[in-house]
Amino acid sequence: MPKKPKLPAAATVKSATFDLLRAFGIDRVFGNPGSTELPFLSDWPSDIDYVLALQEASAVAMADGYAQATRNAGFVNLHSAAGVGNALGNIYTAYKNQTPLVITAGQQARSLLPLQAFLGAERASEFPRPYVKYSIEPARPEDVPAAIARAYYVAMQPPCGPTFVSVPIDDWARPAAPVTPRRITRELGPDRAAMQALAEALASAKKPALVVGPAVDRAAAVELMVQVAERVQAPVWVSPFSARCSFPERHPLFAGFLHASPGQLSEALAPYDVVVVIGAPVFTFHVEGHAPIFDGGAALFQITDDADAASVSPLGTSIIGTMKPALTVLLELLPQSERAAPNPRPLPPAPQAAEPMPVEYLLGTLSKAMPEGAILVEEAPSHRPAMQKYMPMRGQDSFATMASGGLGWSLPASVGFALANDKRRTVCLIGDGSAMYSIQALWTAAQRKLPLTIVVLNNGGYGAMRSFSQVMQVRNVPGLDLPSIDFVQLARSLGCDATKVSNCEELSVALARALCFDGVSVVEVMLDSSVAMLYAKNG
């Protein structure tokens, strides 16, 4: 008898989900496995890379860095309620970073949920709120693929952000119809009349200023931003706490970084009669105080892809649109300004070697040593003013940090950036306190032999908190010191190359070696623990 033709396997929730990932161009899944995820992880397909992190917060931050670098949603698989709880800090950071993530989490079997079963998550979809754009536990197994598809579309829609789908353990093997992927446009064109009014205001201004935020770099629109600034001949400031580099910091029109203090920000912008904020809130403050910028002395405009950010701006005109269409229209409408260009920002003198090593010397030396095209991922808040002074960023895709202010993001995020592009060097500049939040991320980087250099600034404690205590004039604050942590031993135990630098004479050689090392290299740099950079004051 002739053999019967082999019928295709019936579609399941799992197979439909993997087909969606392929259609969406998602080639990696980040996770830390637990028992409720095993049916999803079994018989893993060879064309999708599973990236193992040793803790859930690291998995989310790795996916965040990877998503930022690829400009496609990162996909994360977490473990039930406990794993989601471990990851919440970096889910919050992804929300503030406006990074597109699709986060799935295991759940106990549906039949066991009424019995308050072990590892069951009660009201699972509520757990990560409000720091996800969309959150659901589908009512039926066959609804899971459509929920994941919707999670992807919502995550990728500006302003981007994380989404969450809880999937019971027994859903993956259930039958489900394939979901046909759809094309949804993401660019939002601005209102042309409003853009015309903005162009006229800039053309007639006596002294305009531009303020750029992270949305410009996220949209790969830095070159357009440069063209607008040169057309207007206006100085360009960086918005407070910007997590990306949206303007080349050695450009003659670059003016500097705005403070997160209402008074200091207003003072910096006081000379200008028209202020245009592009790709940032108006404004992100960190301390209380009166903001004279809102008293109406200057005409204030905002271009943003975030309707919520537009709704809370206290003054002026907000124009909703994504960066590329908005900047393109603005360029069409703007005449070439004949006003004289502002004086370039004066360059700081080269920092000098001293003992103990000044952080300025380290940052200046690292800036010169970094290879062309490298990206800096930073989490050293107590040294950020010095970094902004001595480590100018080149613009597009050159810099990333956490927008949330929460520690534990940058080390695993640098792993994600390095995974996305193994042809360039990723450099993670991180404080000793920050590094200890997600130190296990070194293991993943070492296992994959990524082109990653980590520079640990060891000042023996939480330098930013020391600074805050000085500014706030509070004394005897416990928990600010972290003595006796040996990052070289830690890094080597996790499979990395590592060295310690204690004086300026050793620094250049150590950095040169680490920056061309074939794999992951950690440089622990010993700094003066008594030096407190006034991060809280300088913003």
C-alpha positions in Angstrom: 0.0 0.0 0.0 1.2 3.5 -0.8 2.3 5.5 2.3 -0.1 8.2 3.4 1.4 11.7 3.0 2.7 13.2 6.2 0.4 15.8 7.4 1.9 19.0 8.9 1.9 19.1 12.7 -1.1 20.9 14.1 -0.3 24.5 15.2 0.0 25.0 19.0 0.3 28.1 21.1 4.1 27.5 21.2 4.6 27.0 17.4 2.3 30.0 16.6 4.4 32.1 19.0 7.7 31.2 17.5 6.3 31.9 14.0 5.4 35.4 15.2 8.9 36.0 16.6 10.4 35.1 13.3 7.9 37.3 11.5 8.8 40.2 13.8 12.5 39.8 13.3 13.1 38.7 16.9 16.1 36.4 16.8 16.9 36.3 20.5 15.0 35.5 23.7 16.4 36.6 27.1 15.5 34.8 30.2 16.2 32.9 33.4 14.3 29.6 33.4 11.9 28.3 36.0 9.6 25.3 36.2 6.6 27.2 34.9 8.5 28.1 31.7 9.8 24.6 30.9 7.1 23.7 28.3 8.0 26.9 26.4 11.7 26.1 26.6 11.6 22.5 25.6 12.9 21.5 22.1 14.2 25.0 21.6 14.4 26.0 17.9 17.9 26.4 16.5 17.2 29.7 14.6 16.3 31.6 17.8 19.1 32.3 20.3 18.2 31.8 24.0 20.4 34.2 26.1 20.7 32.9 29.6 21.0 35.5 32.4 21.6 34.5 36.0 19.0 36.7 37.4 15.7 38.1 36.0 16.7 41.8 36.4 19.7 41.1 34.3 17.6 39.4 31.6 15.4 42.4 31.3 18.3 44.9 31.1 20.1 42.7 28.5 17.0 42.7 26.4 16.7 46.5 26.9 20.2 47.1 25.6 19.7 44.7 22.7 16.4 46.4 21.8 17.9 49.9 21.9 20.8 48.8 19.7 18.6 46.9 17.1 15.6 49.3 17.3 13.3 46.2 17.5 11.5 44.9 20.5 13.4 42.7 22.9 11.7 39.5 24.0 12.0 38.3 27.6 10.8 35.2 29.3 10.6 35.4 33.1 9.6 33.1 35.9 6.1 33.5 37.4 5.6 36.1 40.2 8.9 35.7 41.9 10.9 36.2 38.7 8.8 39.2 37.7 9.3 40.6 41.1 13.1 40.2 40.7 12.9 42.0 37.4 10.6 44.9 38.4 13.4 47.5 38.9 14.6 47.1 35.3 11.1 46.9 34.0 10.6 50.3 35.5 13.9 51.5 33.9 12.8 50.1 30.5 9.5 52.0 30.9 11.5 55.2 31.6 13.9 54.4 28.8 11.0 54.0 26.4 12.5 50.7 25.3 10.2 48.3 23.4 10.1 44.9 25.2 7.7 42.0 25.1 7.9 40.3 28.5 6.3 36.9 29.0 6.1 35.2 32.4 5.2 31.7 33.4 2.0 31.0 35.4 0.7 27.9 37.1 -1.7 25.5 35.3 -5.1 27.0 34.9 -6.7 24.1 36.7 -4.6 24.8 39.8 -5.1 28.5 40.0 -8.3 28.4 42.1 -6.4 26.4 44.7 -3.7 29.1 45.4 -1.1 26.7 44.0 2.6 26.9 44.6 4.2 29.4 42.1 0.8 30.7 41.1 0.6 34.4 40.5 -2.6 36.1 41.7 -3.7 38.9 39.4 -0.6 38.4 37.4 -1.4 41.1 34.8 -1.6 43.7 37.6 1.9 43.0 39.0 4.0 45.0 36.6 1.6 47.9 36.2 1.8 50.9 35.8 5.2 50.4 34.2 4.1 48.5 31.2 2.0 49.8 28.3 -0.1 46.6 28.0 -0.6 43.7 30.4 -2.7 40.6 30.1 -3.2 37.0 31.1 -5.3 35.7 28.2 -8.7 34.2 29.0 -8.1 31.1 26.9 -4.9 29.3 25.7 -5.8 29.8 22.1 -5.7 33.6 22.7 -2.0 33.7 23.7 -0.5 34.2 20.3 -2.8 37.1 19.5 -2.0 38.6 22.9 1.8 38.3 22.2 1.2 39.9 18.7 -0.7 42.8 20.3 2.0 43.1 23.0 4.6 43.5 20.2 2.6 46.1 18.3 2.0 48.2 21.4 5.6 47.9 22.6 6.8 49.3 19.2 4.3 52.1 18.9 5.8 55.5 20.0 6.4 56.2 22.7 7.8 52.7 22.9 7.9 50.7 26.1 7.6 47.3 27.8 4.5 45.1 27.6 3.6 42.0 29.6 1.9 38.6 28.9 1.3 36.0 31.6 1.1 32.5 30.1 0.0 29.4 32.2 2.3 26.4 32.0 -0.2 24.2 30.2 -1.1 26.7 27.5 2.0 26.2 25.3 1.0 22.7 24.0 -2.7 23.6 23.4 -3.9 24.0 19.8 -4.0 27.5 18.4 -4.5 29.0 15.0 -1.5 30.8 13.5 -1.6 34.6 13.8 -0.9 36.5 10.6 1.6 39.3 11.3 0.4 42.8 10.3 2.1 45.9 9.3 1.4 48.9 11.5 3.0 52.3 10.7 4.8 54.0 13.6 5.7 57.4 12.4 3.4 60.3 13.4 3.5 63.4 11.3 3.2 66.7 13.1 0.5 69.3 12.6 1.8 71.5 9.8 0.2 74.7 11.0 1.8 74.3 14.4 5.2 73.6 12.7 4.8 76.7 10.6 4.2 78.8 13.7 7.3 77.2 15.3 9.4 77.9 12.2 8.3 81.5 12.2 9.0 81.9 15.9 12.6 80.6 15.4 13.1 82.8 12.3 12.1 86.0 14.1 13.8 85.2 17.4 16.6 87.4 18.6 18.2 84.6 20.6 16.7 81.1 20.3 17.9 77.9 22.0 17.2 74.2 21.3 17.0 71.6 24.0 17.4 68.0 22.8 16.4 64.8 24.6 16.8 61.0 24.2 14.0 60.6 21.7 16.1 62.1 18.9 18.8 59.4 19.3 16.3 56.7 19.7 14.7 57.7 16.4 18.2 57.7 14.7 17.5 61.4 13.9 20.7 63.0 15.2 21.9 64.1 11.8 18.6 65.8 11.1 18.9 67.5 14.5 22.3 68.8 13.5 20.9 70.2 10.3 18.1 72.0 12.2 20.6 73.5 14.6 22.8 74.7 11.8 19.9 76.2 9.9 18.8 78.1 13.0 22.3 78.9 14.2 21.1 78.3 17.8 22.9 76.7 20.7 21.9 73.2 21.6 21.4 72.1 25.3 20.9 68.6 26.5 17.7 68.0 28.6 18.2 66.9 32.3 18.9 63.2 32.7 18.9 62.5 29.0 19.7 58.8 28.6 21.1 59.1 25.0 23.3 61.4 23.1 21.2 63.4 20.6 23.8 65.9 19.5 27.6 65.7 19.0 29.2 67.2 22.1 32.2 68.7 20.2 30.0 70.5 17.7 30.5 74.3 17.8 26.8 74.8 18.6 26.8 72.4 21.6 26.1 74.4 24.7 26.1 71.9 27.5 23.9 70.0 29.9 20.9 71.4 31.7 20.6 71.0 35.4 17.8 69.1 37.1 17.3 72.0 39.5 14.4 74.4 38.5 16.5 77.5 39.4 19.7 76.4 37.7 17.9 75.3 34.5 16.0 78.5 34.3 19.2 80.5 34.8 20.8 78.7 31.9 17.9 79.3 29.6 17.2 82.9 30.8 19.1 84.6 27.9 16.9 83.1 25.2 13.6 84.5 23.9 12.5 81.2 22.1 13.2 77.8 23.6 12.4 74.6 21.7 12.5 71.3 23.5 12.8 68.4 21.1 12.4 64.7 22.2 12.3 65.4 25.9 9.9 66.4 28.7 9.5 70.0 29.8 11.4 69.5 32.2 12.7 66.6 34.3 13.5 68.1 37.7 15.1 66.4 40.7 14.8 69.0 43.5 12.1 71.5 44.5 12.2 75.1 43.7 10.7 77.9 41.6 11.3 77.7 37.8 11.3 81.2 36.3 11.4 79.6 32.8 7.7 79.0 33.3 6.9 82.7 34.1 6.5 83.4 30.4 9.6 85.4 29.6 10.4 83.1 26.7 8.2 81.5 24.1 8.3 77.7 24.8 7.7 75.0 22.2 8.0 71.2 22.5 8.2 68.5 19.9 7.4 65.1 21.4 6.2 61.6 20.4 4.7 61.2 23.9 1.2 62.6 24.4 1.5 62.2 28.1 4.6 64.3 28.2 2.8 66.9 26.1 -0.2 66.9 28.5 1.9 67.8 31.6 4.0 70.6 30.0 3.1 73.6 32.1 3.6 76.3 29.4 3.8 76.9 25.7 2.9 74.8 22.6 3.4 71.1 22.4 3.5 69.5 19.0 3.0 65.7 18.9 5.0 63.8 16.2 7.8 61.4 15.9 11.3 62.8 15.5 12.1 62.1 11.8 8.9 63.5 10.3 8.9 66.5 12.6 12.5 67.5 12.0 12.1 66.9 8.3 9.1 69.3 8.2 10.9 71.8 10.3 13.8 71.8 7.9 11.5 72.4 5.0 9.9 75.4 6.7 13.0 77.1 8.2 14.9 79.7 6.3 18.7 79.7 6.7 19.4 82.1 9.6 21.7 85.0 9.1 22.3 85.5 12.8 25.8 85.0 14.1 26.6 81.6 15.5 27.0 81.6 19.3 30.5 81.3 20.7 31.6 77.7 21.0 31.7 76.1 24.4 35.2 76.4 25.9 37.1 73.2 26.1 38.3 72.2 29.6 42.0 71.9 30.2 43.5 68.4 30.1 43.2 66.7 33.5 46.5 66.1 35.3 47.8 63.0 36.9 47.9 62.9 40.7 47.8 60.5 43.6 45.3 59.2 44.5 43.9 59.1 41.0 41.5 61.9 40.1 38.4 60.7 38.3 38.9 63.4 35.8 42.2 61.9 34.8 40.6 58.5 34.4 37.8 59.8 32.2 40.0 61.9 30.0 42.4 59.0 29.5 39.5 56.6 28.7 38.0 59.1 26.3 41.2 59.2 24.3 41.7 55.4 24.4 38.2 54.4 23.2 38.2 53.0 19.7 36.3 54.8 16.9 32.6 53.7 16.8 32.6 52.4 20.4 29.5 52.9 22.5 29.6 54.0 26.2 27.0 52.5 28.6 27.2 54.4 31.9 26.1 54.0 35.4 28.4 56.1 37.6 26.0 58.9 38.7 28.4 60.5 41.2 30.9 61.1 38.4 28.5 62.1 35.7 29.4 65.9 35.7 33.0 65.0 35.2 32.1 62.5 32.5 30.1 65.1 30.7 33.1 67.4 30.9 35.9 65.1 29.9 34.2 62.4 27.8 32.4 64.1 24.9 30.1 61.8 23.0 30.0 61.8 19.2 26.2 61.7 18.7 24.2 58.9 17.2 24.5 55.5 19.0 27.4 56.6 21.1 26.0 56.7 24.6 23.3 55.1 26.8 22.4 55.2 30.5 19.3 54.5 32.6 16.6 57.1 32.5 15.0 55.9 35.7 17.8 56.7 38.2 17.6 53.1 39.4 20.8 51.2 39.7 21.5 47.7 38.2 20.7 48.4 34.6 23.9 49.4 32.8 26.1 46.3 33.3 23.6 43.8 31.8 22.4 46.4 29.3 26.0 46.7 28.0 25.8 42.9 27.4 22.7 43.5 25.3 24.4 46.2 23.3 27.5 44.0 22.7 25.3 41.1 21.6 23.6 43.4 19.0 26.9 44.4 17.4 30.0 42.2 17.8 32.0 44.3 15.3 32.3 47.3 17.7 33.6 47.7 21.2 31.1 48.3 24.0 32.4 50.0 27.1 30.6 50.0 30.4 31.6 52.7 32.8 30.2 51.8 36.2 30.5 52.7 39.8 31.4 50.0 42.4 28.0 50.3 44.1 26.1 50.1 40.8 28.2 47.1 39.6 27.1 45.0 42.6 23.4 45.2 41.6 23.9 43.0 38.5 27.4 41.6 38.7 26.2 38.2 37.5 25.8 39.7 34.0 29.5 39.2 33.6 29.0 35.5 33.3 26.7 35.8 30.3 29.2 38.2 28.6 32.1 35.9 29.3 30.3 32.8 28.0 29.7 34.5 24.7 33.2 36.1 24.5 31.6 39.5 23.8 33.7 42.6 22.8 33.0 44.3 26.1 35.2 46.4 28.4 34.0 47.2 31.9 35.6 50.0 33.8 34.7 49.9 37.5 35.2 53.2 39.3 35.9 52.0 42.9 35.6 54.7 45.4 34.6 52.3 48.2 30.9 53.2 48.4 27.8 55.0 47.1 29.4 58.2 45.9 26.2 59.9 44.8 24.6 59.3 48.2 27.7 60.8 49.9 27.2 63.9 47.7 23.5 64.1 48.5 24.3 63.9 52.2 26.7 66.9 51.8 24.2 69.0 49.8 21.3 68.2 52.2 23.6 68.8 55.2 22.7 65.5 56.8 25.3 63.6 58.9 26.0 60.1 60.1 24.1 58.4 57.3 24.6 54.6 57.5 25.2 52.2 54.5 27.3 54.5 52.3 30.5 52.6 52.4 31.4 49.4 50.6 34.9 48.4 51.7 36.8 45.2 50.7 35.1 44.3 47.5 37.6 42.8 45.0 36.2 43.2 41.5 39.2 41.5 39.9 38.5 38.3 41.8 34.8 38.6 41.2 35.3 39.1 37.4 37.8 36.2 37.1 35.4 33.9 39.0 32.8 34.6 36.4 35.1 33.9 33.5 36.4 37.4 32.6 39.9 38.9 32.1 40.5 41.4 34.9 43.1 43.8 36.2 43.3 46.5 39.0 44.8 49.9 38.5 45.8 52.0 41.5 47.9 54.8 40.0 47.9 57.0 36.9 51.1 55.5 35.5 49.4 52.1 35.0 46.2 53.5 33.5 46.9 54.0 29.8 48.5 50.6 29.3 45.7 48.8 31.2 42.9 50.5 29.2 44.6 50.0 25.9 44.9 46.2 26.6 41.3 46.0 27.9 39.9 47.9 24.9 41.4 45.5 22.4 41.0 42.3 24.4 39.4 39.4 22.5 36.5 39.0 24.9 35.4 40.5 28.2 37.9 42.5 30.2 37.3 44.3 33.5 39.5 47.2 34.7 39.0 48.1 38.4 40.2 51.6 39.0 40.9 52.7 42.6 39.8 56.2 43.2 40.0 58.5 46.3 37.0 57.5 48.5 37.0 60.8 50.2 36.2 62.8 47.1 32.5 63.4 46.7 31.4 64.8 43.4 28.4 67.1 44.0 26.2 65.2 41.6 23.1 66.2 43.5 24.0 69.9 43.2 25.3 69.8 39.6 22.5 67.6 38.3 
